Amino acid sequence: MSATVDTHGHDDDHDVHHHKETFVTKYIFSIDHKMIAKQYLITGTIMGVIGVLMSIMFRMQIAWPEEPNVLFEALLGKWAPDGVMDADVYLALVTIHGTIMVFFVLTAGLSGTFSNLLIPLQIGARDMASGFLNMVSYWLFFLSCVIMLSSLFVEAGPAAAGWTIYPPLSALPMASGGSGLGMTLWLISMAIFIASSLLGSLNYIVTVINLRTKGMSMTRLPLTIWAFFVTAVIGVVSFPVLLSAALLLIMDRSFGTSFFLSDIFIQGEVLHYQGGSPVLFEHLFWFLGHPEVYIVILPAMGLVSEIMASSSRKPIFGYRAMITSILAIAFLSTIVWGHHMFVSGMNPFLGSVFTFTTLLIAIPSAVKAFNWITTLWKGNLQMNPAMLFSIGFVSTFITGGLTGIILGDSALDINVHDTYFVIAHFHLVMGISALYGMFAGIYHWYPKMFGRMLNKNLGYLHFWITAVCAYGVFFPMHFIGMAGLPRRYYTNSSFPLFDDLANTNVIITIFAIIGGLAQIIYLYNFFTSMFYGKKAVQNPWRSTTLEWTTPVEHVHGNWPGAIPHVYRWSYDYSKPGHDVDFVPQNVPLMEGEEELQH
């Protein structure tokens, strides 16, 4: 694995002979990894805006149930007669919000953007192993987004079985309005999305293994590349299982099979299904569903590690331990899926096995957290927006992870399963943490993507409002969850037991609205800076990795001349014996200088 391949050394005049591009080949059907990264980012941003808008709508419904709302009337139409949200559409909003945020924003938007942007640039390659497959993976992702959004406009409404689409609600088209055509479109969209993810993941793996420049051994790779590489491996292992579940579900819905159905009664009538098991679907779904947590969070971990080293002007602490922890997380993530199913009738002994493996995964996660904190310790901290979001990432990852200990223990989980406690946990540890990692990456690598700088003051404003509102939303949810408030109920007014929690739900919703509106600051900063932002210099953060050796103006093949060779690891910050506090990887070792033992 440590061998390197200099496949592009002969390509010194690569850019000179490249054919002239048209608007279509440059901006739409591009095979350049840098443009495809921008396409992923902007598509993911648009989907994120839709997902956040949905969350604000159903939060308003929970806070002020049965009250007319002009926003509902404008956006939901027939689903909100006289401005009152229909009960059926509430679950549809929850379903599509969860699907969009988990798959289209945090998986494709995060991993698709930064894997495409950074893998060739940081390993010293002209492009991905296959530019054509890279383009196809993006357009399959775009197609899956279009199909998912089109389900919002079908007559019976979009899928409404929760983002986990458990049978029998998802398997019987006649079960509810949201089990009809909208559910079929959901399954088709996800099948295409999985094909996109697999093509992208295979491309990332082959590129990292085969196209590293001379001197770029595996132990000199930045932690970003290790994270993207291992994420791609997890995706290749686990995504096909969800594809099989989706295909079997389509067969149950359309071809009369009974993989997930057995002994179904509707209005006293016995349906012909027999022999299947809805619990089988849970196993298949969560075999992808839990590795999916790490498909989302590992790229963010890689980005944060890189930014922290650069912005604290120190080498990352425990480089090899960080790599080992990434590999350990990847392995353990595939053997913990059963902790989502403690209330499914699972054998108690099997539950104890999943409890053990779940608690075991806390060890490599803790290694990473301690190493980030130690990297910050006594560093020359540059508190730019990227660094703030990185520190915010560590904060939410730790606070969200602590509640995972409760949910990972079968005896404790049973008491809070399917309550708001679960929502608070996974939104902090996965949702908010991954978004912080994504924002940190955007603020740090925006100059490399667009050649301009984001407005730093708007970045500070964006961070602080977002950070306060994120905790304002999800911290109180732990307490209403422990009080027993169930998730996915469109109103709790029928249960006098929960009357005392109504004011807490109002407070949560106000924080959610303010936090959602704060993203307008980011969107304004993002899109105006493309045209009016301060022009970036080649290496604005004084970083050591190879992407900052490329010119500010994008060229086909990344480097106009020969690809630089690598002589040292990725984190030579504040190294004794040098006049500056960073030494790029392409600078040869001085006479008598030793490469750091990391």
N, C-alpha and C positions, 0 to 999 in steps of 0.2 A: 504493500500500500504506500510505502514511502518513496517509490520510484517516481521520477518526474518525466514528462514528455515535452520536449520543445518542438511542437509541431509547426510553429509559425516563424521559426528563426529566419527562414529564407524570404520572409514576406516583407522586406524592408520598404519596398515601394508599393505596398498593398493599396494604399489610398489613391495612388496616381492612376491606377488602371480601373478603378471602380466606375461602373456605368452611371450616367446621370439619372437621378431619380425624379419621378413626377410627384405631384401632390398625393396621388392615390397610393403609390408605392412607398412614399416616405411617411405619411401620417395615418393611413388606413390599413393597407395590407403590407405592413412593414415586417421585415425579418430581422431588423436591428434590435438587439436585446434592450437597448436603452429606450427606444421608442415604445416597445412592448411593455416595459416597466411603467411608463407614463400612462399607457392605455389601461393597464390593470389598476393603477392608482386612481385615475379619474373615474373609471367605471365603479370601482369600489366605493369612492367618495359619494357618488350619486346614489348608490344603493344604501349607503349608510345614512344619508339624509332621509330617505324614505323609511328606513327601519326606525330611526329616532322619532320621526313624526308619528309613526304608528304607536310607539311606546308612550308618547305624550298623550295621544288620544285615549288609550285604554287606562292610563293612570288617571286622567280626568274623569273617566267613567267610574272608577273605583272610589275616587274622592267625593264626587258629587253625583251619586247614582240617581237615575230617573229625572234628573234636572235637564231642561232643554239647553242645548249648547249650539251656538251658531256655527262653530267649527265643524261639529258632526254633520249638521245639515248641509254645509257647503261641500264637505269632502266625501261623505258617505251616501248622500242622496236617499234612495229608497230604504237603505239600511238604517236610517235614522229619521223616521217619520216625526215631524214637528220638533226635530232637534234632539230626540231621545234615542240613544243607541239601542239597536236591536240586540237582544241577548245572544242570538246566533252569531252575529258578526264580531262580538267581543272575542270569542275563542279563535275566530279566523284571523283577527289582528294579532293576537298572541302567537299563533302558529307561524304566520308569515314574517312577523318581526323576528322571532327566534331563528327561523331558517335563513333570513337575509343576513342577520348579524353574525351568526356562527359560520356559515359557509361562504357567503358572497363577500362579506367585509373582512372578517378576521382570518379566514383561510386564504381565499384568492386575493383579496385586497392587500393583505399584509405580506404573505409569503410570495404571491405572484409578483408583487411590485419589487420587493427587495432581493429576492432570489435572482430575478432577471437583471436587475440593475447591478448587483454587486458581485455575483459569482464570476463572470468573465473579467471584470475590472480588478477584483482583488486577487485572483489566481494568475493573472497575466495571460489572458486569452483574447483572441480577436472577437469572438462571439460565442454563443452557445454551440454545442456539438451539432445541433440541427436547427438552423434558423427557421426553416419551413415548418417543422413540427412545433416550434415555439409559437409561430404565428397561428397555427391551427389550434393550439391549446387556448390561446386568448380568445379566438373567435367562437370556440365551443363554449367558453365561459360566458361570453357576451350573449350567445344564443340562449343559454340556460337562464340568464337574467331576464331576457325578454319574455321567455315562456312563463317564468315564475310571476312576473308582473302582469302578464296577460290574464293569469288566473283571477286577478282582482276584478276583472270586468265580465266574467261569465255570469249568466243569469242567476244560477243557484249560489254563487259566491265562491271564494277561494277555499282551499283546504282548511279544515277546522277540526283536526284531530290532535292538536298540539304539535310542536316541532318534532317530537319523537314519533308521530304518526302510528301510535299503537293500534293494532287490530283489537276488536272487530270494527271499531268506528271507522278506520281507514280502509277496511277490506270489504265492507258492504256498501255499495253505491246508494242503496235505499235507506241507509241508517239516518242520514241527516242531509241538509242542503250542502253542507261542506264536505260531504263524502262523495259527491258526484263528480262532474267534469273538473271542478277545481282540484280535487284530489288526484285525478288522472294527470292533469298538467303538472302538479307538484312532482309526481313520480318521474314523468318524462324529463322535466327540468333537472332533477337530481341525477338521473342516469347520464345525461349529457355533461353535467358538471363533473361527475366522477371521471368520465372519459377525459375531460380537459385536465383534471388534476393528475391523472396517471401519466398522460403525455408530458406534462410539465415536469413531474417528479422524475421520470426516466431521463429526461433531458438534463436535469440538474445533476443527477448521479453520474451520468456518463461524462459530463463536462468537468466535474471536479476530479474524477479519477484520471481522465485521459489528457486534459488540456492545460495542466499546470505548467507555468514557465520554468525555465532552468533554475534550479536551486530551491524551488517552492516545494519542499517536502511536506508531508502531512503535519509534521510537528512545527512547521512555520506558518501554517494557515491561520488567518484570523479566526476568532471564535464565531464570528458571523457565519463564515463558510462552514465550519463544523456544524453549527445549528441548522443551516439550510440543508446541508447534506443529510444529516440524520433525520430531519423532518421529512425529506423526500423518501427516505427508506421506510419510515413509519407509514407514509401515505401509500406506498406500493404494497405494503403488507396488509393494511387494514381496509382501504377503500373498496377493494373488490368484494369484501364481505357485505358491505352496505349495498353494493350493486346487486349482489345475489338476492338480498332481502327485498330490494325494490322490485326486481324482476319476478320473484315468487309472489309478491303482493299484487302485482299487475295480473298475474295468472289467476290468483284467487278472485280478483275483482271482475275479470273479463272472460275467463275460460272455464269457470266452474270447478277449479281445483280446491283443495282444502288443506293447504299447508299450515295456515294460521287460524283456521276456523273449526269449531266443533260444537255441536248441540246448541245451535242458535235458535232462539224463539223471538218472533216479532209479533206482538199483539195476539199472543196465544197460538200463532201458527208456527209449526216446526219446519225450519228450513232443511234442505237436503244435505247440508255440510256435516261431515263427521270425520274424526280421526286426527284433525290438526290441533295445533297448540299455539295460542297467542304468546305464550312464554318463549317459544322458539324464536319468534320475531324479536323479543326483547334481547335475547342472547346475541342474535345477529346484529341488531342495531347497536348495542352497547359495545360489542367487540370493535366496532369502528368508533362509537361515541366516546369512549374514554381515551383511546389514542388521539382522537380528534382534539381533545383538550390540549395535548402536548404538540400536535400539529399547529395549533394556534399559538401556544405560549413559547415554544422553543425558539422560533425566529425572533420574537420580541426579546427573549433572553440574550440571544446573540447580539442584537443591535445595542441593547443596554450595556453589555460587557464592553463592546467597542467604544461606545460614547463615554462611558465612565473612565476608561483608561486615558482616552484623549483629553477629556475635560478635567481630570484630576492631575494630569501631567505625571502619571505614575504607571509603571507596568501593571498589567492586570495581575492580581494576586492569585497564585495557585493555578497557572495556566493548564497544566496537565490534569490537575484535580477537576478543573472545570470541564475538560474534555471527557474525563471518566464519568463525571456526573451526568453529562448529556447522554452518553451511551447507556448508563444505568437507568436513567429515566426512560429512554426509548425501549429498553427491554422490559422493565417493570410495567410500563403503561399497557402492555398487551396482556397482562395477566391479572388485572384488577377490575375488569368490567363488571363483575358480579356485585360490586358494592352499590350499584344503581338498582339492584333487584332484591334487596333484603326483605321487602314486604311482598314479594311475588310468590311466597310459599316455598322458598328455597330451603333445602336441607340445612339444618343448623350447623352441621359439621362443615359443609361447603361454605356457609356464611363465615365461619371462623377462619377458613383458609383465605377467603377474599379480604377479611379484616386484616390478617397478618400481612399479605402482600401490599395492601393499601397503606398501612402504617409504615411499611418498609420503604415506600417511595418517598416518604418524608425525608429520608436521610440524604440522598443526592440533592433534593430540593434545598435542604438546609445548608449543604455544602456551598451551593451557589449563593445563597443569601449571605452567609458569613463572608464569603470571598468578595462579594460586592462591597459589603460594609468595610472590610479591611482595605480594599482598594481606595475607598474614600478617606480612610483614616490618615490624617496628617498630610493629605494631598494638597496641591496648589489648585484649589477648586475654582473652575471657571463656571460661574452660575448662569449659563446661557439657557434659553428655553429647552433645548435638547437635554441638558443635564438635569433640569428641574423635572422634566417628565420621566427621566431615568430613575431619579430618586423616588418620585411618586410611584413608579412601577414596583420598586423594592418594597415600599410601604404597603401597597395594596396586595402584593403577592404574599407578604408575611401575614397581614391581618386576615386576608381571605383564606390562606392556607391553614391557619390555626383552627378555624371552624371545620376544615376538612377532617381534622382528627376526630371530631364528634361524629360527622357523617360517615366516616370510614369504619366506625365501630358499630357492628350490627345491633348490639343491645341498646345503644344510644340513638342510632339512626331511626329506629322504628318509631320513636316518640316524636320526631320532627319531620319525618318523611312527608313529602308533598305539602309542606307548609312554606311560608315566606322565608323561613330560615335557609332552606335550600337555595331559593332565589338569591338571597343576600350572599351566600357562600360563593356560588359559581359566577355571579356577576362581578364580584370583587376579584377573585383569584384568576378568572379567565377573561371575562369581558373587559372590565376596566383596566386590568393589568396589560392585556394585549393591546388595547387602544392606546394606553400610555406609551407602550413600546413602539407602536406605529407612529404616534405623534413625534416621539423622540427621534425616530429614524427620518421622518419627513423634515423636521427642523434641521437635522444634522446634514443630510445628503441632498437637500433642496438645491444648494449651489451646484452640485454635480449633475442634477437632473435638468435644471433650467438655466444655469449660468448666472443666476441672480440670488440675492440674499432676501430672506424673509425679514419683515419688520420685527425687531427684537422686542420692542415695548408692547406691541400687540400680542406677541408670543407670551410675555409675562402675564398679561391680562387674561389671555386664554387659559394658561395653566392654573392660575389661582382660583378663578371662578369655577373651572372644571373640577379641580381637586376638592374644593369645599362642597360643591354640589354632589359629587360622587359619594362622599361619605355621608352627606345629608340625606341621600336617597337610600343607601344600602345599609348603613349602620343601624337605623331604627328597625329595619326589616328583620334583623335577628330577634328583636324582642317581640314583635307581633307574631313571628314564627314560633317562638317558644311559648307564646300564649295560645297557640293552636290555630291561628288563622290560616285556612287552606288556600293554596295557590289556585289560579285559573277560575275563580268564581267571579262573575261579572258584577255582583253586588253581594254585600254581606248584611244588608238591612233586614233580611228575613231571620237572622240569628241574633236574638237579644244578648247572647253570650259575648258577642264581639262589639257591642255598642260603644264600649269604652275605648276601642281602638280606632274609632272613626276619625278623631282629631289627628292621630298619628298618621293615618293615611293621607289626610289633607296636607300635612307638613311634608311628607315624602313627595307628594305630587307637585307642590310648589317648588321644591328643590329640583325636581325632574324638569319642570318647565324652564326654570332659570338656567340649569345646566344645558338643556337643549338649545336655548336661545344663544348661549355663550359660544356655541359652535359657529354661529354666524360671523363672529370675530375671526375665527380661524379661516373660514371659507373666503371672507373678504381679503384677508392677508394672503392666502394661497393664490387666488386667481389674479389679484391686482399686482402682486410681486412678480408674476411671470413677465409683465410688460413694463412695470414702473419701479421694480425693486432695484436696490443698489447692485451694480455689476459685481460679480464675485471674482476674487483672485483665484489662482490655481489651487492653492492649499490654504483656505481661510482658517481652518482649525489647527494648522500645523500638526497634521497627523502623519503617521509613519507608513500607512498601507498604500498599496500600489495605485488605487483608483485616483489618488491625488497627484499622481505623476502624469496623468493624461491632460491634454489641453482643455481649457474651459469650453471652447467651441467644440461641439461633438464632431468627431470624424469617423467615417466608416472604418472599423477595425481598431478603434480606440486609441492606438498610438500611431502617429504619422510615420515614424521610422521603425526601428527594431524594437521588439518587446523587451522591456528591461529584465535583467536577471536579478535573482534574489540572493542576498548574502547573509541575512540575519532574520530573526523571528519578528513578529508583528508589533511588539510592544517595547521598543527601545526608547522609553521616555526618561528624561532626567538621568541619562547614563553618565557616570563619572568619566572624565577624560575628554568630553566633547564640549565645544563652545556653545552649542544650542541645546535646548531641552528635549529635542526629538531627533531621531536618526532614521530616515526612511529605509525601507527594506532593500532598496536597490543601491544603497551606499555600501561599497566594499568595507570589510573590516580593516582597521588600521593595523600597522605592524605592532604585534604584541597584544592586540585587543582580543579578548575572548568573548565568544557568543554566550549570552546569559544562559545559565542552566535553569530552565523553567520547568 
